[in-house]
Amino acid sequence: MTDHERPSVPYRILRVFAPFAVGYFMSYLFRTVNAVIADELTASLGVTAAGLGFLTSAYFLAFGAFQAPLGILLDRYGPRRIETALLLVAAAGAALFAVGDGLATLAVGRALIGVGVSACLMAAITANVMWWPIERLPLVNGLFLASGGLGAVFATTPVRALMAVTDWRGLFLALAVATAACAALLYAVVPERPRRGATTTHGTNQDATWGAMLRGTGRVFSSPVFWRQAPASVVVQGVFMTYMALWAGPWLRDVEGFDKAAVATHLQYAAMAMVAGYTGFALATDALRRRGLSPATVANAGLLLATLALAAMLAGLPVPPVVSWVLYPLFASASVLVYSVLSQNFPAELAGRVNTAANLLMFAVAFSLQWGLGSVIGTFPPGPQGGYAPEGHRLALLIVVALQAAALLWQLWPRRAPRAVLETPSP
């Protein structure tokens, strides 16, 4: 679709951008809320660090496992219908989490939430490929991520304030209602993209066979472009999700010695820095593109700085915690530029599958780390004031810094650039 064929910018913002941003707000809220209510969950359920990590990571496991079929569904049926249906699944999962009375039931509820919000980012990015010029995707995607990232901000001190008038069960019941309302809004407001044949540059692939769709997925995973551009962003974003969704809160409590209010405040600063990072990197990438600097170069710079910020925390440099937990998410937000980088190197009809392939790997990393780091942290005796030993937290952070450094070395190592997959294949 050419620029003159597209609806006006206000139309696209109100009818496409805004409804998907509300859905992503809910997704990020669900993803990060456990970091703020970790103490309440631990006290109510009596779980260990590994148990708490498993409960929270059930979201990532289900979310990641659904990415492969999700990419096909998005490319075949379109983002509006798929996200609407899945948000209802998330609402059901939140309701089950609210009424569950055992670790297994709560894990199932958390997994349903993960499946239900698994399309919130990917559906929007797929829709952005359909509705916006490809050269503006870094800007549009970045602003979308910033809008949805406000959910992470709400999951900090506002949620802590709500905990004064309700408990975590009441909180999740309210989230169930809000998620169902979001599904209704999205279905009512977002227009369907007009079909232009079985396979179109910006349409869906409703006439394509499932075999052809799966071959498209295989083409993504076998592409050297994908494996050169994705790994570092996958690892950095997976680590970032691991900490923002759970382990940042216990770190601030056990290593920095903060109380619940201070933990929530620092997490709020981190979430606000993340939103600022999404916006800043979107604007910077769009401006630097006109000066010949590629989005991949901007992303790599952010990933390197994020790794250095974690290394500084690990080394115990005399940096105030508030500075560390602002700089780290600010730079780590560059990892999401990978969606724009990949979208510019693959045909538009593969948009859902290429971005969900990256998301699948990100959430596999997040699930593995969230549970695995809980096991590492739990191997040390409890701290003198309760919680977990600082030594366990530092060992866990050492592991993730080493993983990020290795992934960056892989991505930045000089080699001949692979050819972009720009020709139009069968779907």
C-alpha positions in Angstrom: 0.0 0.0 0.0 1.4 3.4 -1.0 1.4 6.4 1.2 -1.5 8.1 -0.7 -3.6 4.9 -0.3 -3.2 4.9 3.5 -5.9 6.5 5.8 -4.9 9.7 7.6 -2.4 9.6 10.4 -5.1 10.5 13.1 -7.3 7.7 11.8 -4.4 5.2 12.1 -3.5 6.5 15.6 -7.1 6.3 17.0 -8.3 3.2 15.2 -5.2 1.1 15.1 -2.4 2.4 17.3 -4.3 3.3 20.5 -6.4 0.1 20.9 -3.4 -2.1 20.5 -1.5 0.1 22.9 -4.2 -0.4 25.5 -3.8 -4.2 25.1 0.0 -3.9 25.4 -0.5 -1.9 28.6 -2.3 -4.8 30.1 0.3 -7.3 28.9 3.2 -5.3 30.5 1.1 -4.9 33.7 0.6 -8.7 33.9 4.3 -9.3 33.1 5.7 -7.1 35.8 3.2 -7.0 38.6 4.6 -10.0 40.5 7.8 -8.1 41.2 5.8 -5.7 43.4 3.6 -8.3 45.1 6.4 -10.9 45.5 6.3 -10.6 49.3 2.5 -11.1 49.5 2.7 -14.1 47.2 5.6 -15.6 49.2 3.8 -15.1 52.5 0.4 -16.4 51.2 1.7 -19.4 49.4 4.8 -20.3 51.5 6.9 -21.0 48.4 10.7 -21.0 48.1 12.7 -18.8 45.7 12.6 -21.5 43.1 8.9 -21.9 43.6 8.2 -18.2 43.2 10.4 -18.2 40.1 8.5 -21.1 38.6 5.1 -19.5 39.4 6.1 -16.2 37.7 7.9 -17.9 34.8 4.9 -20.0 33.9 3.8 -16.8 32.1 7.0 -16.7 30.1 6.8 -20.5 29.3 3.3 -20.3 28.0 3.9 -17.0 26.2 7.0 -18.3 24.5 5.5 -21.7 23.6 2.6 -20.0 21.8 4.8 -17.7 19.6 5.2 -20.2 16.7 1.5 -20.9 16.1 0.8 -17.2 16.9 2.9 -16.0 14.0 1.0 -18.2 11.6 -2.4 -17.2 13.0 -1.5 -13.5 12.8 -0.4 -13.8 9.2 -3.4 -15.9 8.2 -6.3 -14.3 10.1 -5.0 -10.8 11.0 -4.1 -9.2 14.3 -7.5 -7.8 15.2 -9.4 -11.1 15.5 -6.5 -13.1 17.0 -5.7 -10.6 19.8 -9.3 -10.1 20.7 -9.8 -13.9 21.2 -6.6 -14.2 23.2 -7.3 -11.3 25.5 -10.4 -13.2 26.6 -8.1 -16.2 27.5 -5.9 -13.8 29.6 -9.0 -12.5 31.4 -9.9 -16.1 32.3 -6.4 -16.8 33.5 -6.4 -13.7 35.7 -9.7 -14.8 37.2 -8.3 -18.3 37.9 -5.2 -16.8 39.4 -7.4 -14.7 41.7 -9.3 -17.7 43.1 -6.6 -20.4 43.0 -5.5 -21.9 46.3 -2.5 -23.9 45.3 0.8 -23.4 43.4 -0.3 -25.6 40.6 -3.6 -23.8 40.1 -2.0 -20.4 40.2 0.7 -21.6 37.7 -2.1 -22.7 35.3 -3.7 -19.3 35.7 -0.4 -17.5 35.1 0.2 -19.7 32.0 -3.3 -18.8 30.6 -2.4 -15.1 31.2 0.8 -15.7 29.2 -1.0 -17.3 26.3 -3.7 -14.6 26.4 -1.4 -11.6 26.2 1.1 -13.4 23.9 -0.3 -11.5 20.9 -0.4 -8.0 22.4 3.0 -6.9 21.0 3.2 -9.1 18.0 -0.3 -8.3 16.8 0.5 -4.6 17.0 3.8 -4.9 15.2 2.1 -7.0 12.5 -0.6 -4.3 12.2 2.1 -1.6 12.0 3.7 -3.4 9.1 0.3 -3.3 7.4 -0.6 0.3 8.2 2.7 2.3 8.2 5.6 2.9 5.8 8.4 0.4 6.4 11.0 3.2 6.9 8.9 4.6 9.8 8.6 1.3 11.7 11.4 2.0 14.2 9.6 5.2 15.2 6.1 3.7 15.3 7.1 0.5 17.1 9.2 2.5 19.6 6.3 4.9 20.4 4.0 1.9 20.7 6.3 0.2 23.1 6.5 3.3 25.2 2.7 3.6 25.3 2.3 0.0 26.4 5.3 0.2 28.8 3.2 2.5 30.9 1.7 -0.7 32.2 5.0 -1.5 33.8 4.9 1.9 35.5 1.4 1.3 36.8 2.6 -2.1 38.1 4.8 -0.3 40.7 3.7 2.3 43.1 0.1 2.5 41.9 -0.3 -1.3 42.4 1.4 -0.9 45.8 -1.2 1.7 46.7 -4.0 -0.6 45.6 -2.6 -3.3 47.9 -3.6 -1.0 50.8 -7.3 -1.4 49.9 -7.3 -5.0 48.6 -5.1 -8.1 48.4 -3.4 -9.7 45.5 -6.6 -11.8 44.8 -8.7 -8.7 44.5 -6.1 -7.1 42.3 -6.2 -10.0 39.8 -10.0 -10.0 39.7 -9.9 -6.4 38.7 -7.3 -7.2 36.1 -9.6 -9.9 34.7 -12.5 -7.5 34.2 -10.2 -4.8 32.7 -8.7 -7.3 30.2 -12.1 -8.5 29.0 -13.1 -4.8 28.5 -9.9 -4.3 26.5 -10.8 -7.2 24.2 -14.2 -5.7 23.6 -12.6 -2.3 22.8 -10.2 -3.7 20.4 -12.8 -5.8 18.5 -15.1 -2.8 18.2 -12.6 -0.2 17.2 -9.8 -1.7 15.0 -10.8 -2.1 11.3 -10.0 -5.2 9.3 -7.4 -4.8 6.7 -9.1 -5.2 3.2 -8.1 -8.4 1.5 -6.3 -8.1 -1.8 -6.0 -11.7 -2.8 -4.7 -14.8 -1.2 -1.3 -13.4 -0.4 -0.6 -9.6 -0.4 2.1 -7.3 0.7 0.0 -5.9 3.5 -2.9 -8.2 3.7 -3.5 -11.6 5.4 -2.9 -15.0 3.9 -6.3 -16.6 4.4 -6.1 -18.8 1.3 -2.6 -20.1 2.0 -2.3 -23.7 3.3 -1.0 -24.5 6.7 1.9 -26.3 5.0 2.9 -23.2 3.1 2.6 -21.1 6.3 4.8 -23.6 8.2 7.4 -23.4 5.3 7.4 -19.7 5.8 8.2 -20.2 9.5 11.0 -22.6 8.6 12.4 -20.0 6.2 12.6 -17.5 9.0 14.5 -19.9 11.3 16.9 -21.0 8.6 17.8 -17.4 7.6 21.3 -16.2 8.4 19.8 -12.7 8.7 17.7 -13.9 11.6 20.5 -15.6 13.4 22.9 -12.7 12.9 20.5 -9.9 14.1 18.4 -11.6 16.8 20.6 -13.3 19.4 22.0 -10.3 21.3 18.6 -8.6 21.5 17.0 -11.8 22.5 19.4 -12.3 25.4 19.4 -8.7 26.6 15.6 -8.5 26.5 15.2 -11.9 28.1 17.4 -10.8 31.0 15.5 -7.5 31.3 12.1 -9.3 31.4 13.5 -11.7 34.0 14.5 -8.9 36.4 11.6 -6.5 35.7 9.1 -9.2 36.1 10.5 -10.6 39.4 14.1 -10.5 40.5 14.6 -6.7 40.5 12.3 -6.4 43.5 14.1 -9.0 45.7 17.5 -7.6 44.6 16.5 -4.1 45.8 15.2 -5.6 49.1 18.1 -8.0 49.8 21.1 -6.3 48.3 20.2 -2.7 48.7 18.2 -3.2 51.9 15.1 -1.3 50.8 11.6 -1.7 52.3 8.5 -2.4 50.3 7.7 1.3 49.5 11.3 2.0 48.4 11.4 -1.1 46.3 8.1 -0.1 44.5 9.5 3.5 44.0 12.7 2.2 42.4 10.8 -0.2 40.2 8.7 2.7 39.1 11.8 4.7 38.2 13.0 1.7 36.3 9.7 1.4 34.4 9.6 5.1 33.6 13.2 4.8 32.3 12.2 1.9 30.1 9.3 4.0 28.6 11.8 6.9 28.1 14.2 4.5 26.4 11.6 3.2 24.0 10.7 6.7 23.1 14.2 8.0 22.9 15.6 5.1 20.8 12.6 5.4 18.5 13.2 9.1 17.9 17.0 8.7 17.7 16.7 5.8 15.3 14.4 7.8 13.0 16.7 10.8 13.1 19.9 8.9 12.6 18.4 6.9 9.8 18.3 10.1 7.7 22.0 10.5 8.4 22.9 7.0 7.2 23.1 5.2 10.6 21.2 1.9 10.6 18.7 0.8 13.3 21.0 -2.2 13.9 23.9 0.1 14.8 21.8 2.1 17.2 20.4 -1.1 18.8 23.9 -2.6 19.3 25.1 0.6 21.0 22.2 0.3 23.5 22.8 -3.4 24.1 26.4 -2.7 24.9 25.6 0.1 27.4 22.9 -2.1 29.0 25.5 -4.8 29.6 27.9 -2.3 31.0 25.3 -1.0 33.4 24.7 -4.5 34.8 28.4 -5.1 35.0 28.7 -1.9 37.1 26.0 -3.2 39.5 27.8 -6.5 39.7 31.1 -4.8 40.5 29.5 -2.8 43.3 30.7 0.5 41.9 29.7 3.5 44.1 26.7 4.4 42.0 23.3 5.2 43.7 20.8 2.4 43.1 18.4 4.8 41.6 20.9 5.7 38.9 21.7 2.1 38.2 18.0 1.1 37.9 17.4 4.1 35.6 20.4 3.5 33.3 20.0 -0.2 32.9 16.3 -0.2 31.6 17.0 2.9 29.6 19.6 1.2 27.6 18.1 -2.3 27.6 15.0 -0.9 25.9 17.1 -0.8 22.7 16.7 -4.6 22.4 13.2 -4.2 21.0 14.6 -2.5 17.9 15.3 -6.0 16.7 11.6 -6.2 15.5 12.1 -3.2 13.2 15.5 -4.5 12.0 14.0 -7.9 11.1 10.9 -6.5 9.6 13.0 -4.4 7.2 14.9 -7.6 6.1 11.9 -9.9 5.5 8.8 -9.6 3.2 5.7 -8.1 4.9 3.7 -11.3 4.6 6.2 -12.9 6.9 5.9 -10.1 9.5 4.0 -12.1 12.1 6.2 -15.1 11.8 9.6 -13.3 11.8 8.7 -11.2 14.9 7.2 -14.1 16.8 10.3 -16.1 16.1 12.3 -13.5 17.9 9.8 -13.3 20.6 9.8 -17.1 21.0 13.5 -17.0 21.8 13.2 -14.0 24.1 10.6 -15.7 26.2 12.5 -19.0 26.2 15.4 -17.1 27.7 13.2 -15.3 30.2 11.5 -18.5 31.3 14.8 -20.3 31.7 16.5 -17.5 33.6 13.5 -16.6 35.8 13.3 -20.2 37.1 17.0 -20.9 36.9 18.1 -17.8 38.7 15.7 -18.6 41.4 17.4 -21.9 41.9 20.8 -20.2 42.0 19.6 -17.5 44.5 18.0 -20.2 46.7 21.2 -22.2 47.0 22.6 -19.7 49.6 21.3 -19.5 53.2 18.7 -16.8 53.8 20.0 -13.3 54.6 20.1 -12.0 58.3 17.0 -10.0 57.8 15.1 -12.7 55.8 14.7 -12.8 52.1 17.6 -14.2 50.1 21.4 -13.9 50.5 23.1 -11.0 48.6 25.7 -13.5 47.5 23.0 -15.5 45.6 21.8 -12.4 43.8 25.4 -11.5 42.8 26.1 -14.9 41.4 22.9 -14.8 39.4 23.8 -11.4 38.0 27.3 -12.7 37.1 25.6 -15.4 35.0 23.4 -13.0 33.1 26.2 -10.5 32.5 28.4 -13.3 31.0 25.5 -14.4 28.8 24.9 -10.9 27.5 28.6 -10.4 26.8 28.8 -13.7 24.9 25.7 -12.8 22.8 27.1 -9.3 22.0 30.5 -10.8 21.0 28.6 -13.1 18.6 26.7 -10.3 17.0 29.5 -7.8 16.8 32.2 -10.2 15.6 33.2 -9.0 12.1 32.0 -11.2 9.2 30.3 -10.8 5.9 26.8 -9.5 6.3 24.1 -12.0 5.2 21.8 -11.1 2.4 18.4 -9.7 3.4 15.4 -11.8 2.7 13.5 -9.2 0.7 12.3 -11.2 -2.3 8.7 -12.3 -2.0 8.5 -16.1 -1.4 5.5 -18.4 -1.1 3.8 -17.7 2.2 
